[in-house]
Amino acid sequence: MATSGTTTFNLDISDIMEEAYDLCGLELRSGYSYRGAKRALNLVFLEWQNKGLNLWTVEQGSATLIAGTSSYTIDSSALDVVDVFVRTDAGDANKQFDQRLNRISRTEYNHQANKLTQSKPTQFYVDKDNDSVKIVVWSTPDANQTYSLIYDYVKRIEDVGTVASNNAEVPARYLPCLTYALAYNLACKSPESLNRVPMIKQRYDELWRDVSDADREKAAVRFVPDLSISGY
């Protein structure tokens, strides 16, 4: 049996738009339609970022902690922080040591009696505003060692851009779901496609459920009872 021998199938932005229009029973004809589809596709990316953790968007960053400074602005593309640890003796094969920091809420940080205490940090909270994400550590770093802050963060999905031959910044396995997501947004705006909305939405939900389940973290989770609690 002859096969292609390749596993590189992908769709560029124009292909995704054309497929979505086909699903709606429409044709992509005008520049206005292209601009509307591009806008809708960018909105889909924002929607997906609100659905939860997408593993392909997790990146790792680092910063050198400064004695007496507790707040650090991280990468401008960051949406949230997944994990944080402090590294000492970075690069030394015999001494490098990583210590995970416990995430706390802003309220828990505010309840710390002395926020100026300087020592090796053990906790952090994530401070978000309109245009930046900051990691605030406690205790405030001291000058006894050189501390590196290593953090895993969820980054924004790249915008569609202006070149139709670009690929979307999603894994190929997400393309079926992406085309239906765009089709759903387009059909909702097109009176001649409203009768297709329920079918497209149902298929979109099915594809999102399937691909997000397949893309979840599969490491084993182990629960250990707290033996200090009365009754154990």
C-alpha positions in Angstrom: 0.0 0.0 0.0 1.5 3.3 -1.0 1.3 6.2 1.4 2.6 9.8 1.3 5.4 9.2 3.9 4.8 12.7 5.3 3.2 14.0 8.4 3.5 17.8 7.9 -0.1 18.7 7.0 -1.1 22.2 8.1 -3.4 25.0 7.1 -2.4 28.6 6.7 -4.7 31.5 7.8 -6.4 31.7 4.4 -7.1 28.0 4.3 -8.6 28.1 7.8 -10.9 31.0 6.8 -12.0 29.3 3.5 -12.8 26.1 5.4 -14.8 28.0 8.0 -16.7 29.8 5.3 -17.4 26.5 3.6 -18.8 25.1 6.9 -21.1 28.1 6.9 -22.2 27.6 3.4 -20.7 30.9 2.4 -17.8 32.2 0.2 -14.9 34.4 1.2 -15.1 37.0 -1.5 -14.3 40.5 -0.3 -11.6 42.3 1.6 -14.2 43.2 4.2 -15.0 39.5 4.7 -11.3 38.7 5.2 -11.0 41.5 7.8 -14.1 40.3 9.6 -12.7 36.7 9.6 -9.3 37.8 10.9 -11.0 39.8 13.7 -13.1 36.8 14.6 -10.1 34.5 14.6 -8.2 36.8 17.0 -11.3 36.7 19.2 -11.3 32.9 19.1 -7.7 32.9 20.4 -8.7 35.2 23.3 -11.6 32.9 24.0 -9.3 29.8 24.1 -7.0 31.5 26.6 -10.0 31.9 28.9 -10.9 28.2 28.7 -8.0 27.1 30.8 -4.4 25.8 30.5 -3.3 25.0 27.0 -0.1 23.1 27.3 1.4 24.3 24.1 1.3 27.9 25.4 3.4 27.2 28.5 6.9 28.8 28.4 9.7 29.2 30.9 11.3 32.5 31.9 13.8 33.6 34.4 14.9 36.7 36.3 17.7 37.5 38.7 16.4 38.5 42.1 17.6 41.7 43.6 18.2 42.1 47.3 15.4 44.2 48.8 13.2 44.0 45.8 10.0 41.8 46.0 8.1 42.5 42.7 9.2 41.4 39.2 7.5 42.1 35.9 7.7 39.0 33.7 7.4 38.4 30.0 5.0 40.8 28.3 3.1 37.9 26.6 2.4 36.3 29.9 -1.3 35.7 31.0 -0.7 33.7 34.2 2.0 31.9 36.1 1.9 28.1 36.5 4.9 27.3 38.7 7.8 29.2 40.3 11.0 28.2 42.0 14.2 29.8 43.2 17.5 28.5 42.0 20.8 29.0 43.8 24.3 28.4 42.4 22.9 28.4 38.9 25.1 26.5 36.4 27.2 24.7 39.0 26.7 21.0 38.3 27.5 20.1 42.0 25.7 22.8 43.8 22.7 24.1 41.7 19.6 23.7 43.8 16.0 24.5 43.0 13.3 25.2 45.7 9.7 25.4 44.7 7.8 28.5 45.9 4.2 28.1 47.3 1.6 30.3 45.6 -0.5 32.4 47.9 -3.3 34.9 47.3 -2.9 38.7 47.4 -4.9 38.6 50.6 -2.5 36.1 52.2 0.5 38.3 51.1 -1.2 41.4 52.5 -1.6 39.6 55.8 2.2 39.1 56.2 3.1 41.2 59.2 6.6 42.2 57.9 6.9 42.4 54.1 10.4 43.8 54.4 11.8 40.7 56.0 14.8 39.7 53.9 15.8 36.0 53.4 15.4 33.3 50.7 11.9 33.6 49.3 9.5 30.8 50.0 6.1 32.1 48.7 4.8 34.2 45.8 1.6 35.7 44.5 0.7 36.8 41.0 -0.2 40.5 40.5 -2.1 41.2 37.3 -3.1 44.5 35.7 -4.2 45.6 32.3 -0.8 45.3 30.6 1.6 43.3 32.7 1.9 40.4 35.1 4.2 40.6 38.1 5.5 37.9 40.5 5.7 39.2 44.0 7.9 37.1 46.3 8.0 36.7 50.1 10.3 36.9 51.9 12.0 39.8 50.1 15.4 38.5 48.7 18.5 39.1 50.8 22.1 39.6 49.6 23.5 36.4 51.1 23.2 34.5 47.8 22.5 35.0 44.2 19.0 33.9 43.5 17.5 33.1 40.1 13.7 33.2 39.8 12.6 30.5 37.4 8.9 30.5 36.3 6.6 28.6 34.0 4.0 30.9 32.5 1.0 30.8 30.1 1.7 33.0 27.2 -0.8 34.6 24.8 -1.5 32.9 21.5 0.1 35.0 18.7 -2.3 37.2 16.7 -3.3 36.3 13.2 -1.1 39.0 11.7 -1.4 40.6 8.3 0.0 37.9 6.0 -2.6 35.3 4.9 0.0 32.7 4.2 1.0 32.6 7.9 0.1 29.6 10.0 -1.9 30.0 13.2 0.1 29.5 16.4 -1.7 26.3 17.4 -0.7 22.7 17.1 -2.0 20.9 13.9 -4.2 18.7 16.1 -6.2 21.8 17.0 -7.0 22.8 13.4 -10.3 20.9 13.1 -11.5 22.6 16.3 -10.2 26.0 15.2 -12.0 25.9 11.8 -15.3 25.1 13.6 -14.7 27.8 16.2 -14.2 30.4 13.4 -17.2 29.0 11.5 -19.4 29.4 14.6 -18.4 33.0 15.0 -19.0 33.7 11.3 -22.3 31.9 11.2 -23.6 33.9 14.2 -23.0 37.1 12.2 -24.5 35.8 8.9 -28.3 35.7 8.6 -28.1 33.1 5.8 -26.1 30.8 8.0 -28.1 31.0 11.2 -29.8 27.6 10.6 -26.3 26.0 10.7 -25.3 27.5 14.0 -26.6 24.6 16.3 -24.8 22.0 14.2 -21.6 24.0 14.1 -21.7 24.8 17.8 -22.3 21.1 18.7 -19.4 20.0 16.6 -17.1 22.8 17.9 -17.9 21.7 21.5 -17.2 18.1 20.7 -13.9 18.9 19.0 -12.8 21.2 21.8 -13.6 18.5 24.4 -11.7 15.8 22.5 -8.6 17.8 21.8 -8.4 19.4 25.3 -8.8 16.0 26.9 -6.0 14.6 24.7 -3.8 17.6 25.5 -4.1 17.6 29.3 -1.2 16.7 31.6 -1.1 12.9 32.1 1.3 12.6 35.0 0.0 10.6 37.9 -1.5 12.5 40.8 -1.0 11.1 44.4 -3.0 12.3 47.4 -1.4 11.9 50.8 -3.5 12.4 54.0 -2.4 14.9 56.5 -1.7 12.7 59.5 -1.6 15.7 61.8 -5.4 16.0 61.5 -7.3 14.5 64.4 -8.7 11.1 63.5 -5.7 9.7 61.6 
